[in-house]
Amino acid sequence: MMKKLILWFMSTRLYGYLILKVVPFIRFSMYYTDLRGDKYHEGYSYLKEGCMIGTIDYKKLTGVLIPKVTGGILSHAAYCVAKRDHKDFDLLYSTINPVEGHGNGLEVAEMTHLNYTFSDFFDICKESDRVIIFRCLDWDELFIKRMTKRILSFRISQYDPAFKLDGSPLEFLYCSEMIYQADRLENGGKDPRIKADVSDLMGLGRPYISPDGLLTADNVLVVWDSKGEFTGMTGKQVSDIVFGKAV
């Protein structure tokens, strides 16, 4: 009965309003994070197209709620589509011509309460207490280009506050699902190349791919952790620390 009640509430307009218009704006502090200066530039040096970015802001309500639900450490995931110092960036920027998002950035694509948005890595760090950059070892350069093209095609998508991992990825997506679905579709439409853990959302019988599910995938490598804890570790090693067991 409780599961049915929760699922019903998640389908209501009130729930959608709270998730999109209220919860993302609740903060416990207006002070800046410490991911600036040398720390920001250090992370930026590791960033490249095809990298996944996991973040958490401990001063934000979502940074408290999501880890409690998932049992993990991250509250958000995004994908790097380009870097400003890359020779093809100007061409990409002129082709996409972003008109919405955080400062009209184009280095990172993400699904947020604002729907599909573009950001720069600076925007990501400015709004995070911890940033983890990781990549899938089974994404070669050709596949990464296809991933990027697919993720850019999701510009028409809206944010999914119900967190449904279903077969209509072009319509509604949440942050980590955007990456998961792009991989799945470019890998033939069945299983994605990333060997990520699809969990049960709050025991509701609904499959869910969390940011931590991507981070702890079997074939993932952490290239940079702003906290320094996971840098150089595989997804299995991270899982052993976060969840107390290997994936």
N, C-alpha and C positions, 0 to 999 in steps of 0.2 A: 504493500500500500504506500509506504513512504517513497519508494523508488518511483512509482507512478505519479505521486504528487510532485516530486522534484522535476521529473521529466515534463509534466504538465506546466509547471511554473516556468521552466526554461523555454517553453513555446509561447509564452504570453508577451504582450507588448511592454508590460511593466518591467519584466526581466530584461528585455532587449534595451529598454531605455536606461535602466540602471547600469548595465554593462557598458553601454556606449557613451552615455551622457553624464554619468555620475561617478562611478567607481574610478575611471582613469584619471579623474581630476582631484581625487582625495590624496593629499600629501601630508606627512607629519612634520616636514621641515622644508623651508624654501631655500636652504643653503645649497651651494654647488657641491658636486662630487669632486673627488681629488684626481680624476683621470684627465689631467691637464699637463702642459709642459712636456718634460722628457718622457713621462709615462705614456702620454698620448702618442708622441712621435715613435716611441718604441713599438707600440701596438700597430701603428700605421705601417711601419716597415715590414711587418709580416702579412699584411692584408693584400690579397690579390683576387682577381675574378675567380669565382667558384668557391670561395671560402664561405662557410656558415659562421654566423656571429650569434653567440648566446649572451644574454644580458640579464641583470637584475638591478633594481633600484630599491634599496631597503627603506627609503624614505617615502615610498609610494604604497598605497593600499594593495595594489596588484602584486607588488613585490613581497607582500606578506601572505596574501591569500593563495596565489598560485602554487608556491612551494608546499604549502600546507595540504593542498588538494593532491598534488602529484607526488609528494614525498621527496622531491628533488631540490635543486638549488637555483634553477633558472626560472625566469618569468616570461622571457621573450626570445624569439629567434628571428634572424633576418639573413639575407643573402647578398653577397657582394657581386654586383654586375659590372663594375669598372672601377678604375682609380684615376684620380685627376692627373696624376703624373704619367699616365700611359699615353703612348703616341696616338692611339685611336680614340681618345676620350672626346676630343672636340667633335669628331664625326658622329660618335654615339650621341652626344648631347644635342647636336643639331637635328639628329634623326628623331630622337624621343621628344625633345622640347618639353620637358616637364613644366607644368603650370600649377601643380599643387604639391603639398608635402611639407617637409621641414626645411625651409630655406631654399627650395628648388634644387636641392642636392640631387646627385645621380649616382653616387658610388654604391649605395645600398638600397635594395628593394625590400619592402616589408608590408605586412598586413597589420594595421592597428585599428583603434576605434575610429580613425579617420578614413578607414578603408585602405585601399592600396596607396602607398605613399613612397616617395623617394627621399632619401636622406644622405648626408655625407657621414663618414666615420666620425667626424668631429661631433655631429649631432648625437650619434649613438653614445659616445663617451660622455658628452655633457649631461646626458640623462640617465647615467648608469653608475652604480657603485662598483660593479664588477663586470668585466667584458672578457669573454672567452672566444678566441678565433680557432676554428677547427675545420678540417676538410675530410672528405671521403676519399679513401685511398683507391677506390675502384672507379673514380671519375677521371678519365683521361682528358687531355686537352680538347679533343673533338667533342666529347660528351659534355664537357663544361660549356662549350659554346652553344650546344643545343639546349642545355639547361637554362642558360641565360636568356636565350631567345624565347623559350617557353615561359619563363618567369615574367619577362617583359610583356608577354601576351595576356597576362593576368590583370592588366591595368583596368579591365572592365569589371573585375570582381569586387564584391563587397565583403566586409568583415563578417564572419559568422560567430555571433555570440553564443550560439547553441553548441558549438564545437563538434559538429557532425563530420565524421570522416566517411564521406559517401562518394557516389559515382558522378557527381556533378561539380567538378572542381572549378569550372570557369565562372560559376555563379556566386558561390559563397565559400570563403576560405578563412581560416585563422592562421596565425603566424607560422607555426611549424608545419602546418598542413600544406602551405604554399610550396615549401621546399620538397616535402614528401611527394606531393602530387606531380610536381614538375618532373621529378626523378622517375616516378612510376610511369607517366605518360611517355617520356622519352626512352624508357626501357621496354617499350612494347605494350604498355597498358595493363600489365599484371603486377608483378612484384617490382619494387624499386631496386636499384643497385645498392643503395645504402641499407645495410642490415640493421635497421632500427627496431627498437622495441615498441610495438603498438600495445598500449595498455587499455584497461577498462576504466573509463572515466568515472571516478568516485563510486565504483561498484554498481553503476547503473546499467551495465550490459551494453554500453555504447563504446565502440573502439575509438581510441584517442591517441594521437601522436603528439607527445609533449616536446618542448624544447630539450628537456633532459633525455627524452627518447632518442633524439638525434645525436646528442652529445655522447651518449653511451653506446652507440651502435658498434657492432663488432669491428667494422672496417673504417673506423674514424681515428684520426690522429689530431691531438691538440697541438697547434703550432704556437699559441700564445695565450697565457692566462694572466690577466692584470694582477691577480693575487699571487701568481707564481706557483701555485700548488699543483696544477695539472699540466703545465707546459712540458711537451715531449711525451706525454702519456697516450696510450691507446684508449679507445672507448671502454674496453673491458676493464682496464685498470681504474679508470674514472668511476665506473659502475661499482667496482669493489669498494671504493672509498665512500661514494654517495649512498649506495643502497646496501652495502655490507655483503654483497655477493656479485659474482661475475654475471654478465648478461647471458 
